[in-house]
């Protein structure tokens, strides 16, 4: 293919060919040899509706469509406006379709809301009722998700309207009377049980630690479900919850591998007074070698920015990968992080380089004062996405940058105005700049722009970019690398031609850690 012409700004410019992701229905049967095959022809349940469902680019990560219990109704999520507006609008809507009568038109049940509505789920016992997750603020991907109940009389009820946490997922109990809710809460992903959605009163927290997800209720016993659970100290496995028995693991896939390595057995939450005189939380993971001798520090800065360092296990940015190499790990959930209430999350809007930066300075001070084994002369700061932005921002603030022997920036924002014109998520930069485009309010983009402080850069830096990153385009990293080279600052560019905003290929992930840890060791040894 010599060239491609795009007629609008959309996420078609992703890693794969722009194929339509329309929902289709068919019967899958497991053969005697254990292989699953289609045993019927696939039917386009959207009846040629020209729409992407699941929505791009992340819709397939959630349950964006649902069949009713009888199979006569179908609900799905689509972009309200699939022109170029998808680049600056978060307006997803839920549509329903009567499958019992071919040729019926689709009905939009959420078009009165200009923000996101997604993840419809029909009651397992009543075709007329479904629940879905809903935002209130248009153009804001990190707005609080509330759970709503809809029935065919066109009434909508917001459940737990007084809560200040965002609901990550909702799963029906098998009797259709209650919901299991996944909620981010103070850096854990916990599970609540809303025992009766029609009285909306009794809520009980069932899982209160680590990262619990993917609730799958028992088909008969409403007090039993399976779920996944992991933590900083333990990889994710499948567990069984029952109201009359202790929680027990159903899988222990990594036990053999874990027996061959040494990992930290301590992950400590700590808090301090941060910006705005508010409480800010962080994580401390000591090196596997213990704390009797001074240890170098890996000071990790998360992306998002409306995200958190959760009590979870992952292949990328795993705290254990640093602690196992002799580093202490400090990770601050600064202002703007989620799971600490919506006001705390919203506080970063228009304040990219202020409150979070203040939190990081104060958090580092707290760590050095309270974890005295950390060597203040062998510290490294590293982050990705917004975390990479903060690395660039820190680089231009000598009172902070010179505390670190080196900095590591993965896909970080370097020039905020250029970012505002080149990211595929224009709604992201526009919201976080206070609701303005770069041409409406240039100052909103220049106020916390790292490129304006390059003359203050002094510290060595490793920069990592993915050629297929359309969230933070590769030129952001290349621009920062050029600045370092022109300033004659020791620097290196790690370039992944086939990776996007994340390093997903397992072999590339190994290479990532080899280069990152090698660079850290070079400057802290």
C-alpha positions in Angstrom: 0.0 0.0 0.0 1.8 3.1 -1.2 -0.4 5.7 0.5 -3.5 6.3 2.5 -5.8 9.3 2.4 -7.8 10.1 5.6 -10.8 12.3 5.2 -11.1 13.2 8.9 -9.3 13.1 12.2 -10.0 9.8 13.8 -8.4 6.8 15.4 -8.3 5.0 12.1 -4.6 5.9 12.2 -3.9 3.1 14.6 -1.7 0.0 14.5 -4.1 -2.0 12.4 -5.9 -1.6 9.1 -9.1 0.5 9.5 -11.5 -2.3 9.5 -15.1 -1.8 10.7 -15.7 -3.5 14.1 -19.4 -4.2 13.7 -21.1 -6.5 16.2 -22.2 -9.8 14.8 -24.0 -12.7 16.3 -23.7 -16.5 15.8 -23.4 -19.8 17.6 -20.1 -21.2 18.7 -19.9 -24.9 19.6 -17.0 -26.7 21.3 -16.0 -29.8 19.3 -14.9 -33.1 20.9 -11.3 -32.2 20.3 -11.7 -29.1 22.5 -11.6 -26.6 19.6 -14.3 -24.0 19.3 -15.9 -23.5 15.9 -18.8 -21.4 14.5 -21.7 -23.7 13.9 -23.9 -21.1 12.3 -23.5 -18.2 10.0 -22.7 -14.8 11.5 -25.5 -12.3 11.4 -24.9 -8.6 11.5 -27.0 -7.6 14.5 -26.7 -3.9 13.7 -28.5 -4.5 10.3 -25.8 -2.7 8.3 -25.7 0.3 10.7 -22.5 2.0 9.5 -20.8 2.4 12.9 -17.9 1.1 15.0 -19.1 -0.9 17.9 -17.2 -1.5 20.1 -15.9 2.0 19.8 -12.3 2.8 18.9 -9.7 2.6 20.2 -10.5 1.0 23.6 -14.1 -0.1 23.3 -13.2 -3.7 23.0 -11.7 -3.5 26.5 -15.2 -3.2 28.0 -18.6 -4.8 27.6 -20.0 -2.2 25.2 -22.9 -4.3 24.0 -25.4 -6.6 25.6 -28.2 -9.1 24.6 -31.3 -9.2 26.7 -32.2 -12.5 28.5 -34.7 -13.5 25.8 -32.4 -12.6 23.0 -35.0 -10.3 21.5 -33.2 -7.0 22.4 -29.7 -5.8 21.8 -28.0 -2.7 23.2 -24.7 -1.3 22.0 -22.4 1.7 22.3 -21.4 3.9 19.4 -19.9 7.4 18.9 -22.7 10.0 18.7 -20.9 11.7 15.9 -18.5 9.6 13.8 -17.1 12.5 11.8 -13.8 14.2 12.7 -15.5 15.2 16.0 -14.5 11.8 17.5 -11.1 13.5 18.0 -12.5 16.2 20.3 -15.6 14.6 21.7 -16.1 11.9 24.3 -19.8 11.6 23.5 -20.6 7.9 23.4 -24.2 6.9 23.3 -26.2 3.7 23.9 -28.6 2.4 21.3 -31.1 -0.4 21.6 -32.5 -2.6 18.8 -35.5 -4.9 18.7 -34.2 -8.1 17.1 -37.5 -9.9 17.0 -38.7 -7.8 14.1 -36.3 -7.3 11.2 -36.0 -3.8 9.8 -36.7 -2.0 13.1 -34.8 1.3 13.6 -32.3 1.7 16.4 -33.3 3.9 19.4 -30.8 6.1 21.2 -31.6 6.0 24.9 -28.9 8.5 26.0 -28.8 11.1 23.3 -29.9 13.7 25.9 -26.4 13.5 27.5 -23.4 15.0 25.6 -20.9 13.1 27.8 -20.0 9.5 27.7 -22.6 6.7 28.2 -21.3 3.2 27.8 -21.2 -0.4 28.9 -25.0 -1.3 28.7 -25.9 -4.5 30.5 -29.4 -6.0 30.4 -30.9 -7.6 33.5 -30.6 -11.4 33.3 -34.3 -11.7 34.2 -36.0 -8.7 32.7 -35.7 -7.5 29.0 -37.0 -4.0 30.0 -34.2 -3.1 32.3 -30.5 -2.4 31.7 -27.8 -0.6 33.6 -24.9 1.4 32.1 -22.1 3.7 33.2 -22.4 7.5 32.5 -20.3 10.6 32.7 -21.7 14.1 33.3 -18.9 16.4 31.9 -18.6 16.4 28.1 -15.0 16.0 26.7 -13.6 14.7 30.0 -12.5 11.0 29.9 -11.7 11.0 33.7 -15.1 12.4 34.9 -16.8 10.3 37.6 -18.6 7.3 36.2 -22.0 6.9 37.8 -24.2 3.8 37.3 -27.7 4.3 35.9 -30.7 2.1 35.5 -32.9 2.4 32.4 -36.2 0.8 31.6 -38.4 1.0 28.5 -40.7 3.5 30.1 -37.7 5.9 29.4 -37.0 6.5 33.1 -33.5 6.6 34.3 -32.3 6.3 37.9 -28.8 7.1 39.2 -27.7 4.6 41.8 -25.5 5.7 44.7 -25.7 9.3 43.5 -24.0 10.6 46.6 -20.8 8.5 46.2 -17.6 10.3 45.3 -15.9 7.3 43.6 -16.0 6.3 39.9 -17.6 3.0 39.1 -15.3 1.0 36.9 -17.7 -1.9 36.1 -21.1 -3.2 37.1 -22.1 -6.9 37.0 -25.6 -8.3 37.6 -26.3 -11.1 40.1 -27.9 -14.1 38.5 -31.3 -13.2 40.0 -31.3 -9.7 38.5 -31.9 -8.1 41.8 -28.4 -6.8 42.8 -25.1 -5.6 41.3 -21.5 -6.2 41.9 -19.6 -2.9 41.5 -15.8 -2.5 40.8 -14.6 0.8 42.3 -11.2 2.5 42.5 -10.7 3.3 46.2 -7.4 4.8 47.6 -5.2 3.0 45.1 -7.0 -0.4 45.4 -9.7 -1.7 43.0 -12.3 -3.1 45.3 -15.7 -4.9 44.9 -18.9 -3.7 46.5 -22.3 -5.5 46.5 -25.4 -3.4 46.0 -27.9 -5.8 47.3 -31.1 -4.4 45.8 -31.0 -1.9 43.0 -34.7 -1.1 43.5 -34.3 0.1 47.1 -30.8 1.4 46.4 -29.9 1.2 50.1 -27.7 -1.6 51.2 -24.1 -1.6 50.0 -21.4 -3.9 51.3 -17.7 -4.0 50.4 -16.7 -7.6 49.8 -13.1 -7.2 48.6 -11.1 -4.3 50.1 -7.5 -4.7 49.0 -5.3 -5.2 45.9 -6.9 -5.0 42.5 -10.0 -7.1 42.1 -11.7 -7.2 38.7 -13.8 -9.3 36.3 -16.6 -10.5 38.6 -18.4 -13.5 37.2 -21.4 -14.6 39.4 -22.5 -18.2 40.0 -25.5 -19.0 37.8 -27.6 -20.2 40.8 -25.9 -19.2 44.0 -26.2 -15.4 44.4 -23.7 -15.4 47.2 -20.9 -16.8 45.1 -18.7 -15.4 42.3 -15.3 -15.7 40.8 -13.0 -12.8 40.2 -9.4 -11.9 39.4 -7.1 -10.4 42.1 -3.5 -9.2 42.1 -1.4 -6.9 44.1 2.1 -5.3 44.1 3.3 -8.4 45.9 1.5 -11.1 44.0 0.6 -11.7 40.3 -3.1 -11.9 39.2 -5.0 -15.1 39.7 -8.6 -16.2 39.7 -10.3 -16.5 43.1 -13.6 -17.8 44.4 -15.7 -15.7 46.7 -18.5 -17.2 48.8 -20.4 -15.6 51.6 -20.0 -18.7 53.8 -16.4 -19.7 53.2 -12.9 -18.0 53.0 -11.8 -16.6 49.7 -9.6 -19.2 47.9 -7.5 -19.2 44.8 -8.6 -21.3 41.8 -5.4 -20.7 39.9 -1.8 -20.3 41.0 -0.1 -20.1 37.6 3.1 -18.3 38.6 4.1 -20.2 41.7 6.8 -22.2 40.0 8.3 -19.1 38.4 8.0 -17.1 41.6 9.9 -19.8 43.5 12.9 -19.1 41.2 13.2 -15.4 41.9 13.4 -13.1 44.9 10.8 -10.3 45.2 10.0 -7.8 47.8 7.5 -8.9 50.4 6.7 -5.4 51.6 4.6 -2.7 49.9 3.9 0.1 52.3 1.4 2.9 51.9 2.4 6.2 53.4 0.8 9.7 53.5 2.1 13.3 53.9 0.8 16.8 53.7 1.0 17.8 50.0 0.0 20.8 47.9 -3.1 22.8 49.0 -2.4 21.4 52.5 -4.2 18.2 51.6 -3.2 14.6 52.3 -1.4 12.8 49.5 -0.6 9.1 49.4 2.3 7.1 48.1 3.9 3.7 48.0 7.2 2.5 49.4 8.7 -0.8 48.3 12.2 -1.6 49.7 14.8 -3.4 47.7 14.9 -7.2 48.0 18.4 -6.9 49.6 16.8 -5.2 52.6 17.5 -1.8 54.1 20.7 -2.2 56.2 22.9 -0.4 53.7 22.2 2.8 51.6 20.2 2.0 48.4 19.6 3.9 45.2 16.1 5.2 44.6 13.7 4.7 41.7 11.3 7.6 41.9 8.3 6.6 39.7 5.8 9.1 38.3 2.6 7.7 36.9 0.9 8.7 33.7 -2.8 9.6 33.0 -2.5 12.0 34.6 -5.9 11.0 36.1 -4.6 7.6 37.1 -2.9 6.1 40.1 -0.2 3.7 41.2 -2.6 0.9 42.2 -1.9 -2.0 44.4 -1.7 -4.2 41.4 0.6 -6.4 39.3 1.6 -5.7 35.7 4.2 -6.5 33.1 5.2 -2.8 32.6 6.4 -0.5 35.3 6.3 -3.3 37.9 7.7 -2.1 41.2 9.3 -5.5 41.7 11.4 -5.1 38.6 13.2 -2.2 40.2 13.3 -3.5 43.8 14.7 -6.8 42.6 17.7 -4.9 41.2 18.5 -3.3 44.5 16.4 -0.1 44.1 14.1 1.4 46.7 10.8 2.4 45.0 8.8 5.5 45.9 5.7 6.2 43.9 3.5 9.2 44.7 -0.2 9.5 43.8 -0.2 13.3 43.4 -3.1 15.7 42.9 -4.9 14.6 39.8 -4.7 10.9 40.7 -7.9 8.9 40.7 -9.4 6.7 43.4 -9.2 9.5 46.1 -12.4 11.3 45.2 -13.4 13.3 42.1 -12.3 16.7 43.5 -8.8 15.3 44.0 -8.8 14.0 40.4 -10.2 17.2 38.9 -7.6 19.4 40.7 -5.0 18.9 38.0 -7.1 20.6 35.3 -5.1 23.6 34.2 -2.4 22.9 36.8 -0.1 20.3 35.1 3.1 21.8 36.5 1.9 23.1 39.9 0.1 20.9 42.4 1.5 17.6 41.2 5.0 19.0 41.0 4.6 20.3 44.6 3.4 16.9 45.7 6.4 15.2 44.2 8.8 17.5 45.9 7.2 17.1 49.3 6.8 13.3 48.8 10.5 13.0 48.0 11.3 15.0 51.1 9.1 12.8 53.2 10.6 9.6 51.8 14.2 10.7 52.5 13.3 11.7 56.0 11.4 8.6 56.9 13.2 5.9 54.9 16.7 6.9 55.9 18.4 4.0 54.1 17.7 5.7 50.7 20.9 7.2 49.3 20.0 10.9 48.4 23.0 10.9 46.1 21.8 8.0 43.9 18.3 8.9 42.9 16.6 8.4 39.5 13.2 9.9 38.4 11.3 8.2 35.7 7.8 8.3 34.2 5.7 7.7 31.1 3.1 9.8 29.3 2.1 12.5 31.8 4.9 11.0 33.9 7.2 11.7 31.0 5.8 15.2 30.8 6.7 15.6 34.5 10.2 14.4 33.8 10.6 17.1 31.2 9.1 19.7 33.6 11.4 18.6 36.4 14.4 18.8 34.0 13.7 22.6 33.7 13.4 23.2 37.4 17.0 23.0 38.7 16.0 22.9 42.4 14.4 19.6 41.7 16.2 18.2 38.7 19.7 18.3 40.3 18.5 16.0 43.1 18.5 13.2 40.6 21.5 11.6 38.9 19.5 11.0 35.8 16.0 11.2 34.4 14.1 8.7 32.2 11.2 9.9 30.0 9.0 7.4 28.2 6.6 9.0 25.6 6.5 12.2 27.6 4.9 15.5 26.5 7.6 18.1 25.5 5.8 20.9 23.7 2.2 21.4 24.9 1.0 23.6 22.0 2.3 21.1 19.5 0.7 18.3 21.5 -2.6 20.2 21.3 -2.5 20.0 17.5 -1.1 16.5 17.0 -2.6 14.1 19.5 -5.4 11.8 18.3 -7.3 12.7 21.6 -7.8 16.4 21.2 -10.5 16.3 23.9 -7.8 15.3 26.3 -5.5 18.3 25.9 -8.4 20.7 25.5 -10.1 19.6 28.7 -6.9 19.6 30.7 -6.1 23.1 29.4 -9.3 24.3 30.9 -11.5 23.6 28.0 -9.6 25.7 25.4 -8.0 24.9 22.1 -4.4 26.1 21.5 -5.6 28.9 19.3 -8.3 30.0 21.7 -6.0 30.3 24.7 -2.3 29.8 23.8 -1.4 30.8 27.4 -3.2 27.8 28.8 -0.8 25.6 26.9 2.3 27.7 27.5 1.8 28.1 31.2 3.2 24.7 32.1 5.1 24.0 28.9 8.4 22.1 29.4 9.8 23.4 26.1 10.0 26.9 27.6 12.5 25.8 30.2 15.0 23.8 28.1 17.8 26.3 28.8 17.7 25.0 32.4 18.3 21.4 31.5 21.4 19.8 32.9 20.8 16.2 33.9 21.4 13.1 31.7 18.2 11.6 30.3 17.1 8.5 28.6 14.1 9.0 26.2 11.9 6.2 25.0 9.4 6.6 22.1 7.1 4.3 20.0 6.8 5.1 16.4 3.1 4.2 16.4 2.2 6.4 19.4 -0.6 8.7 18.3 -1.4 9.7 21.9 1.9 11.5 22.4 3.4 11.5 18.9 7.0 10.4 18.5 8.1 14.0 17.6 7.6 14.9 21.2 10.3 12.5 22.3 12.5 13.3 19.4 12.2 17.0 20.1 13.3 16.5 23.7 16.2 14.3 22.6 17.3 17.0 20.1 17.3 19.6 22.9 19.5 17.3 25.0 21.9 16.7 22.2 22.2 20.4 21.3 22.9 21.2 25.0 25.6 18.4 25.0 23.9 16.6 27.8 24.5 12.9 28.0 21.4 11.3 26.5 20.1 8.3 24.7 17.0 7.7 22.5 15.4 4.2 22.7 13.2 3.9 19.6 10.6 1.1 19.1 9.4 1.2 15.4 6.4 -1.1 16.0 5.2 0.0 19.4 2.6 2.6 20.3 1.9 4.4 23.6 2.8 1.2 25.4 5.5 -1.4 24.9 3.3 -4.5 24.3 5.5 -7.0 22.7 7.0 -9.2 25.5 10.5 -9.3 24.0 10.4 -5.5 23.6 9.4 -5.3 27.2 12.5 -7.3 28.2 14.6 -4.9 26.1 12.9 -1.9 27.7 13.9 -3.1 31.2 17.4 -4.0 30.1 18.0 -0.5 28.7 16.2 1.3 31.5 17.9 -0.6 34.3 21.2 -0.4 32.5 20.9 3.4 32.2 19.9 3.7 35.9 22.9 1.5 37.0 25.3 3.6 34.9 24.4 6.8 36.7 23.9 5.4 40.2 26.8 2.9 40.5 
